[in-house]
Amino acid sequence: MFELLVYLFENYIELDTLADEKTLTRELSAAGFDSDDISKAFIWFSDLEALAGQADTESATDRAGYRIYSPDESKKIGLESRSFLMFLEQASVLNPLEREVVIDRLLALPELEVNLEQAKWISLMVLWHHGKARDYLFVEDALISERHATIH
């Protein structure tokens, strides 16, 4: 389903060319996606919209604290992905509420474990839904960058 989410984001949502669900389902089926995955992807994006609408970015910007992952969260969201989320938060790209939306959407993926690429894409989608264009470009650059950042 992850590939379908990326496909939808790149080809429809990001470009604001989203057709009605019936038309979109037909187009996605023609592109080779499974109807069950299509339904799950629509629900996944619908839930993202609901969570994005609830996250009040103003009230979250000056909150300090630590995020402790549950054992189940740690198992699904590996160390590399958790480190990436921490980096985004420390760089003030994600605020705590947006981080929680990313975590929620990562946990909603059907995969048993999510990798760094998936964490980057989901972060990108969340930032886009929050209208953070500058941060969106930062994460997009991280997605396509072939280099590995070094921490000094």
Phi, psi and omega in degrees: 000331182303317180300323178294319178300315179295317179301313179299315182297311183291324188260343184229302189292310181300327182270001183054042179242035183287121177275179176294159187299322181295313179296316180297320177299317178298314180296319180291322176297318178296331178280355175103009180273145180290139183298325178295317178295324179298313178299316180296323179293319177299318178295317180301313180290325177297317177295322176298316178301316180296316180293321180296325179290333181277334185285111178270102187294330181294318184284347184260350188290331183251018177275134176246148179167178180245148176254118176254121182277141175289163177304321179293319177296317180296325179291318182281319181256100185297170183302318181298318179289319177297321177296321178297316179297320178296319177301314180298322180288317179294331178275006181061029174275316175250138169267171183303322180291319177295322176301318180294325176295317178300313180300315179301316181290326175295316180293335180280350176291145183285345181295149178291326177226143175253143182259179183299318180301317179296319178298321178294315180296316181294321176300317179300315180296318179295314179299319179298317180292338177267005176067032182260078187300315181297314179292326176303314180295324178299313181288322177301318177298320178295326180294317185264355181291131177275340182278154173257128180292144175252138179261127181259000000 
